[in-house]
Amino acid sequence: MLLIGRDFDLNLKQKDIEIQTLRTRLSDLEDVIKREQSSTKAKVDEVNRKKDEELRMLEDRVVQILQIKDKAIEELKQKLNEAQVKATQLELIIEKQRQELLQ
């Protein structure tokens, strides 16, 4: 009976050591997972930051290009208006000269 109790105690101690070893391993693996999650989150945050910065730069560029386009359109409208005024003035001069020649 003493032998069975000693075997049981020895087996129980081995199981306790094994459980403690597994708990330590589990804790270590949980730490690894937390570090990996933290690292992954940092990488995702960096990618998102870069994406946001690129989008902001793209938006700024688009706004700049639209301003250049609007300015070019305004300049072309002004030139068109000036050309139309000049054409009207020239038509009046031609009509006046035609009238003078006919008299």
TADA-V501279 format. One line per field, one symbol per residue. ss: DSSP state (A for helix, B for strand, O for the rest). psi: psi as a letter, one per 40 degrees, with the letter a starting at -180 (. if undefined). Layout:
BEGIN
ss=???
psi=???
END
This chain:
BEGIN
ss=OAAAAAAAAAAAAAAAAAAAAAAAAAAAAAAAAAAAAAAAAAAAAAAAAAAAAAAAAAAAAAAAAAAAAAAAAAAAAAAAAAAAAAAAAAAAAAAAAAAAAAO
psi=dddddddddddddddddddddddddddddddddddddddddddddddddddddddddddddddddddddddddddddddddddddddddddddddddddddd.
END
